[in-house]
Amino acid sequence: MTIINSEDFISSIAESLQYISYYHPIDFVEAMHGAYKREKNQAAKDAIGQILINSKMCAIGKRPICQDTGIVNAFVKVGQDCRFDTKQTIQEMVDEGARRAYSTPENPLRKSVVTPPYGNRKNTRDNAPAVVYTEIVPGDTIEIHIAAKGGGSENKSKFVTLTPNDNIVEWVKKTVPAMGAGWCPPGIVGIGIGGTVEKSMLLAKESLMAPVDMPEIIERGPKNDTEALRLEIYNAINELGIGAQGLGGLTTVLDVKIMEYPTHAASLPVSMIPNCAATRHIHFTLDGSGPAEFTPPSLDQWPDISLEAGDDVKRVSLDGISKEEIANWKSGETLLLNGKILTGRDAAHKRIQEYLEAGKELPGGVDFNGRFIYYVGPVDPVGDEAVGPAGPTTSTRMDKYSSMMLKDAGLFGMIGKSERGDATIEIIRENGSVYLMAVGGAAYLVSKAIKKSRVVAFEDLGMEAIYEFEVEDMPVTVAVDSRGEAVHKTGPAFWQQEIKKMKA
């Protein structure tokens, strides 16, 4: 009988979560670099380049890859010949590991978990509880797969109950475009087939823990039906032309994972869960001899990439900017932002709405008139940082507030990630405003452009408070210009046709 020391288990959980906050899996880095070298759309290539530069910066600086440091997912497989030296449950021990990891002074991680999940959602302030799946298996060791799953990709999860003779590939081809770009492609798609409704979702989630091996399958050919289906789905998704960050391009997914389970003769449950460009997971085993050891990868395993500002890049000042100047910006254009911007996410927008509806002035003298808002919930700073990693959150969640912010609050522009809905694009056009896109998955890189930061309102909301950032050469793409042209529509449409021509 193997005795597992509870402190070894807890400290291993904590250390693993710190480790994956700043080290991408090397197989993921290699796959992303392969996509970078293949990409023909310069905008998508630059986005992938930013993700790779950010990844190496985080590995060097030991700071989070993404500001959304995720909700903890743990798959714990306990050998039948193991027992713990404590009366604590596995859930309690994983939660304690999460608390330690997310409160580490040298690298504090963003705390994003709220309870209850509806109504008065209060941040738990320690990122616990985790989501834990426990299984009893043969053996005398404990195997742990742990991941930190960001909300942007988690929110794009899909499920369907197909009939037994339906085509899974066709469902995927129809469903992926509807997911938008909020999951920060290119990433990995996990698919669970069979079992029951909840089993298929669990299979899809667990499949994302597997190593990237699609390049190997492409080179040698599939060995079985599952690999053949993975390859077919991989090709089908990439032929959609969605591309990095939804800008259009050759690579939307780096790999497709599939796990399956027997199912009822009348059923074909299928689930699909994407992993974003901040893919974070690790596997380790405890055998009673002490805590797990996590060996840092060599920095030589990251590619050296430098992005140079081209002649067509505009450097703009947002302080005192006019709508006449904004009207000159064109969809797809790259800008370097300078000046002061305000921030706000879901909770802040809801509270702004309550203030405006009550006819009350916003606290702290907050005035959105003629300003730009950045959809972000940053990580706390350390050392001499103005702010911790501060990449964009998914903008579509703020669509329902866009009319209020542009018409009533006088906002000139918005900055976030992914596409905007048709109604919001029309509101942007009507108001002569713009929507700018920063690269999701490049949070540490983006934060280096933020020179000053202060909380100006709603401090009780934690990372969802309203900040004022002073930025210097913050890189963004004009995603929706003042005429209503949207790069997330034109880019994928163009590259889908280009890919068809390449195949022909």
VEXTORGU-815936 format. One record per residue (C-alpha): residue in three letters; x, z, y. Coordinates in steps of 0.1 Angstrom, whole numbers, padded with zeros to 4 digits, always signed. Layout:
<atoms>
ALAXZY
...
</atoms>
This chain:
<atoms>
MET+0000+0000+0000
THR+0014-0011+0034
ILE+0010+0014+0062
ILE+0006-0003+0096
ASN+0015+0019+0125
SER-0012+0017+0152
GLU+0014+0017+0180
ASP+0032-0012+0164
PHE-0001-0031+0163
ILE-0011-0023+0199
SER+0023-0030+0214
SER+0025-0063+0195
ILE-0009-0074+0209
ALA+0003-0064+0244
GLU+0036-0082+0241
SER+0020-0113+0226
LEU-0004-0116+0255
GLN+0024-0113+0280
TYR+0044-0139+0261
ILE+0017-0165+0260
SER+0009-0160+0297
TYR+0042-0177+0307
TYR+0054-0196+0276
HIS+0035-0227+0265
PRO+0039-0235+0228
ILE+0068-0259+0226
ASP+0048-0284+0205
PHE+0023-0285+0234
VAL+0051-0291+0259
GLU+0065-0320+0238
ALA+0030-0336+0234
MET+0024-0333+0272
HIS+0058-0349+0279
GLY+0049-0377+0255
ALA+0017-0383+0275
TYR+0037-0382+0307
LYS+0060-0409+0295
ARG+0031-0431+0283
GLU+0009-0428+0313
LYS+0004-0459+0335
ASN-0020-0444+0361
GLN+0003-0429+0387
ALA-0022-0403+0399
ALA-0027-0391+0363
LYS+0011-0392+0356
ASP+0017-0371+0387
ALA-0009-0346+0376
ILE+0008-0343+0341
GLY+0041-0340+0359
GLN+0029-0311+0380
ILE+0016-0294+0348
LEU+0051-0298+0331
ILE+0069-0286+0362
ASN+0046-0256+0365
SER+0052-0248+0328
LYS+0089-0247+0332
MET+0087-0226+0364
CYS+0065-0201+0345
ALA+0090-0199+0316
ILE+0118-0192+0340
GLY+0099-0169+0364
LYS+0078-0152+0336
ARG+0046-0156+0357
PRO+0012-0169+0345
ILE+0008-0206+0337
CYS-0027-0204+0351
GLN-0044-0180+0375
ASP-0072-0178+0349
THR-0053-0157+0324
GLY-0083-0158+0301
ILE-0104-0136+0279
VAL-0086-0123+0248
ASN-0095-0139+0215
ALA-0080-0123+0184
PHE-0083-0134+0148
VAL-0071-0105+0126
LYS-0067-0110+0089
VAL-0061-0077+0071
GLY-0045-0077+0037
GLN-0064-0057+0011
ASP-0033-0036+0004
CYS-0029-0025+0040
ARG-0042+0004+0060
PHE-0037+0018+0095
ASP-0023+0053+0103
THR-0052+0059+0128
LYS-0089+0064+0130
GLN-0091+0038+0158
THR-0110+0006+0150
ILE-0093-0028+0151
GLN-0114-0036+0182
GLU-0102-0004+0199
MET-0066-0012+0192
VAL-0069-0048+0204
ASP-0086-0036+0235
GLU-0058-0012+0242
GLY-0032-0039+0238
ALA-0052-0061+0262
ARG-0053-0033+0288
ARG-0015-0028+0286
ALA-0008-0065+0288
TYR-0030-0072+0318
SER-0017-0042+0337
THR+0020-0048+0332
PRO+0036-0042+0367
GLU+0063-0069+0363
ASN+0037-0096+0355
PRO+0001-0084+0362
LEU-0025-0108+0347
ARG-0058-0116+0363
LYS-0087-0094+0351
SER-0117-0117+0346
VAL-0140-0098+0322
VAL-0173-0086+0336
THR-0201-0064+0322
PRO-0230-0068+0318
PRO-0228-0105+0313
TYR-0260-0110+0334
GLY-0274-0094+0366
ASN-0250-0070+0383
ARG-0218-0084+0368
LYS-0190-0058+0373
ASN-0154-0065+0366
THR-0141-0042+0339
ARG-0107-0041+0358
ASP-0087-0041+0326
ASN-0098-0074+0309
ALA-0112-0055+0280
PRO-0131-0057+0258
ALA-0115-0085+0238
VAL-0134-0108+0214
VAL-0122-0099+0179
TYR-0128-0115+0146
THR-0117-0095+0115
GLU-0114-0107+0079
ILE-0102-0089+0048
VAL-0079-0112+0028
PRO-0056-0107-0002
GLY-0021-0094+0005
ASP-0002-0065+0020
THR+0004-0078+0056
ILE-0017-0083+0087
GLU-0019-0117+0102
ILE-0029-0121+0138
HIS-0037-0152+0158
ILE-0042-0144+0194
ALA-0052-0165+0224
ALA-0061-0161+0260
LYS-0090-0185+0266
GLY-0098-0197+0301
GLY-0133-0200+0314
GLY-0130-0236+0326
SER-0124-0249+0291
GLU-0146-0223+0273
ASN-0176-0234+0295
LYS-0174-0269+0282
SER-0180-0259+0246
LYS-0207-0280+0229
PHE-0228-0277+0197
VAL-0252-0300+0180
THR-0271-0300+0147
LEU-0268-0335+0134
THR-0287-0349+0105
PRO-0265-0354+0074
ASN-0262-0392+0079
ASP-0254-0390+0117
ASN-0221-0402+0130
ILE-0199-0374+0142
VAL-0175-0397+0161
GLU-0204-0413+0180
TRP-0216-0378+0190
VAL-0182-0369+0203
LYS-0179-0402+0223
LYS-0212-0395+0239
THR-0205-0358+0246
VAL-0170-0357+0260
PRO-0178-0377+0292
ALA-0206-0352+0299
MET-0180-0323+0297
GLY-0165-0336+0330
ALA-0129-0326+0339
GLY-0134-0289+0343
TRP-0115-0282+0311
CYS-0084-0296+0327
PRO-0074-0325+0304
PRO-0052-0335+0288
GLY-0056-0307+0263
ILE-0066-0302+0227
VAL-0101-0305+0212
GLY-0112-0283+0183
ILE-0141-0293+0161
GLY-0159-0272+0136
ILE-0180-0290+0110
GLY-0204-0273+0086
GLY-0214-0238+0077
THR-0242-0225+0100
VAL-0245-0226+0138
GLU-0223-0196+0145
LYS-0198-0205+0117
SER-0192-0240+0131
MET-0184-0226+0165
LEU-0160-0201+0150
LEU-0143-0229+0130
ALA-0139-0249+0162
LYS-0123-0220+0180
GLU-0100-0211+0152
SER-0089-0247+0148
LEU-0073-0246+0182
MET-0047-0222+0169
ALA-0031-0249+0148
PRO+0002-0266+0158
VAL+0001-0301+0175
ASP+0008-0326+0148
MET-0011-0358+0160
PRO+0022-0377+0168
GLU+0032-0371+0131
ILE-0002-0383+0118
ILE+0000-0414+0140
GLU+0036-0422+0128
ARG+0030-0417+0090
GLY-0008-0424+0088
PRO-0035-0399+0077
LYS-0031-0383+0043
ASN-0067-0373+0037
ASP-0103-0378+0051
THR-0100-0349+0076
GLU-0068-0364+0091
ALA-0084-0398+0092
LEU-0114-0383+0111
ARG-0091-0365+0135
LEU-0072-0397+0143
GLU-0105-0416+0148
ILE-0118-0390+0172
TYR-0085-0388+0190
ASN-0085-0426+0196
ALA-0122-0426+0205
ILE-0117-0399+0232
ASN-0086-0415+0247
GLU-0103-0449+0249
LEU-0129-0433+0273
GLY-0102-0435+0300
ILE-0110-0401+0315
GLY-0073-0392+0317
ALA-0055-0363+0332
GLN-0077-0341+0354
GLY-0104-0368+0351
LEU-0085-0392+0374
GLY-0085-0420+0348
GLY-0057-0428+0324
LEU-0044-0433+0289
THR-0044-0397+0277
THR-0074-0374+0277
VAL-0066-0354+0245
LEU-0032-0346+0230
ASP-0046-0337+0196
VAL-0079-0332+0178
LYS-0082-0303+0153
ILE-0109-0300+0127
MET-0119-0271+0104
GLU-0148-0275+0080
TYR-0170-0254+0057
PRO-0197-0262+0031
THR-0232-0264+0046
HIS-0268-0267+0037
ALA-0279-0300+0023
ALA-0303-0305+0052
SER-0278-0296+0079
LEU-0247-0310+0097
PRO-0238-0284+0124
VAL-0209-0296+0146
SER-0192-0277+0174
MET-0166-0289+0199
ILE-0144-0266+0220
PRO-0116-0278+0242
ASN-0083-0261+0251
CYS-0071-0268+0286
ALA-0037-0277+0300
ALA-0030-0239+0300
THR-0031-0238+0262
ARG-0020-0202+0252
HIS-0019-0189+0217
ILE+0005-0174+0192
HIS+0006-0163+0156
PHE+0025-0133+0142
THR+0025-0110+0111
LEU+0029-0073+0107
ASP+0043-0059+0074
GLY+0047-0022+0082
SER+0084-0025+0093
GLY+0077-0024+0130
PRO+0062-0043+0159
ALA+0063-0081+0160
GLU+0093-0098+0177
PHE+0088-0127+0201
THR+0118-0148+0206
PRO+0119-0167+0239
PRO+0122-0205+0236
SER+0152-0222+0250
LEU+0146-0236+0285
ASP+0163-0268+0273
GLN+0131-0276+0254
TRP+0113-0284+0287
PRO+0118-0318+0303
ASP+0134-0321+0338
ILE+0108-0337+0360
SER+0108-0341+0397
LEU+0079-0354+0418
GLU+0088-0371+0451
ALA+0064-0376+0479
GLY+0058-0413+0483
ASP+0054-0432+0515
ASP+0016-0432+0512
VAL+0014-0394+0511
LYS-0001-0379+0543
ARG+0009-0346+0557
VAL-0020-0331+0575
SER-0028-0299+0595
LEU-0061-0283+0589
ASP-0060-0260+0619
GLY-0084-0275+0645
ILE-0090-0307+0624
SER-0118-0330+0634
LYS-0143-0349+0613
GLU-0129-0381+0629
GLU-0096-0374+0613
ILE-0112-0366+0580
ALA-0131-0399+0581
ASN-0097-0417+0578
TRP-0089-0401+0544
LYS-0097-0423+0513
SER-0106-0414+0478
GLY-0075-0412+0456
GLU-0052-0406+0485
THR-0026-0378+0482
LEU-0024-0352+0510
LEU-0001-0323+0518
LEU-0022-0296+0534
ASN-0008-0273+0561
GLY-0025-0245+0580
LYS-0051-0218+0572
ILE-0078-0221+0545
LEU-0104-0196+0532
THR-0111-0190+0496
GLY-0143-0183+0477
ARG-0157-0185+0441
ASP-0191-0178+0425
ALA-0196-0142+0434
ALA-0185-0147+0470
HIS-0208-0177+0474
LYS-0237-0157+0461
ARG-0230-0129+0486
ILE-0225-0155+0515
GLN-0260-0168+0506
GLU-0275-0133+0508
TYR-0259-0127+0542
LEU-0271-0161+0556
GLU-0306-0157+0542
ALA-0308-0122+0558
GLY-0296-0136+0592
LYS-0265-0113+0591
GLU-0230-0121+0603
LEU-0204-0124+0576
PRO-0180-0093+0575
GLY-0145-0094+0588
GLY-0153-0121+0613
VAL-0153-0147+0586
ASP-0163-0181+0601
PHE-0164-0212+0579
ASN-0172-0235+0608
GLY-0147-0264+0609
ARG-0127-0248+0580
PHE-0118-0257+0544
ILE-0126-0235+0514
TYR-0104-0232+0483
TYR-0122-0223+0450
VAL-0097-0199+0436
GLY-0093-0164+0421
PRO-0056-0157+0424
VAL-0033-0134+0403
ASP-0020-0104+0421
PRO+0014-0110+0437
VAL+0047-0093+0426
GLY+0079-0089+0446
ASP+0081-0111+0476
GLU+0052-0134+0466
ALA+0025-0140+0491
VAL+0001-0145+0462
GLY+0004-0148+0425
PRO-0005-0180+0406
ALA-0034-0195+0424
GLY-0047-0228+0408
PRO-0082-0241+0414
THR-0113-0232+0395
THR-0140-0256+0384
SER-0158-0269+0415
THR-0191-0279+0398
ARG-0201-0242+0396
MET-0203-0242+0434
ASP-0224-0273+0436
LYS-0256-0254+0442
TYR-0241-0238+0473
SER-0227-0270+0488
SER-0256-0277+0511
MET-0256-0242+0524
MET-0218-0242+0530
LEU-0216-0277+0546
LYS-0249-0276+0567
ASP-0255-0240+0574
ALA-0220-0225+0574
GLY-0203-0255+0591
LEU-0177-0261+0564
PHE-0157-0293+0567
GLY-0142-0296+0533
MET-0138-0280+0498
ILE-0108-0278+0475
GLY-0111-0272+0437
LYS-0107-0290+0404
SER-0129-0315+0384
GLU-0157-0336+0396
ARG-0188-0329+0418
GLY-0224-0337+0409
ASP-0242-0367+0423
ALA-0263-0345+0446
THR-0232-0328+0460
ILE-0215-0361+0466
GLU-0245-0372+0486
ILE-0244-0340+0506
ILE-0207-0345+0513
ARG-0214-0381+0525
GLU-0243-0370+0547
ASN-0221-0344+0564
GLY-0190-0365+0568
SER-0171-0339+0548
VAL-0146-0342+0519
TYR-0138-0327+0486
LEU-0101-0324+0477
MET-0087-0318+0442
ALA-0057-0296+0432
VAL-0043-0298+0397
GLY-0057-0274+0372
GLY-0029-0260+0350
ALA-0003-0259+0378
ALA-0012-0225+0393
TYR+0023-0211+0398
LEU+0035-0244+0414
VAL+0005-0244+0438
SER+0011-0208+0447
LYS+0045-0217+0461
ALA+0028-0236+0489
ILE+0009-0204+0499
LYS+0031-0187+0525
LYS+0007-0159+0536
SER-0023-0143+0521
ARG-0048-0116+0532
VAL-0082-0104+0520
VAL-0107-0110+0548
ALA-0140-0101+0531
PHE-0157-0087+0499
GLU-0126-0068+0487
ASP-0147-0050+0461
LEU-0150-0084+0443
GLY-0113-0082+0432
MET-0100-0117+0425
GLU-0133-0131+0437
ALA-0129-0117+0472
ILE-0125-0140+0502
TYR-0089-0145+0512
GLU-0073-0164+0540
PHE-0043-0184+0528
GLU-0017-0200+0551
VAL-0004-0231+0532
GLU+0026-0254+0537
ASP+0026-0288+0520
MET+0000-0279+0494
PRO-0005-0311+0473
VAL-0041-0324+0468
THR-0059-0356+0460
VAL-0089-0368+0480
ALA-0115-0367+0452
VAL-0146-0374+0473
ASP-0141-0390+0507
SER-0165-0388+0537
ARG-0181-0421+0526
GLY-0190-0406+0492
GLU-0165-0425+0471
ALA-0156-0403+0441
VAL-0123-0408+0422
HIS-0137-0390+0392
LYS-0162-0419+0389
THR-0140-0449+0399
GLY-0108-0437+0380
PRO-0122-0434+0345
ALA-0144-0465+0349
PHE-0114-0486+0358
TRP-0091-0472+0331
GLN-0117-0475+0304
GLN-0117-0512+0311
GLU-0079-0514+0313
ILE-0076-0497+0279
LYS-0100-0523+0264
LYS-0077-0550+0278
MET-0046-0534+0263
LYS-0063-0532+0229
ALA-0074-0568+0231
</atoms>
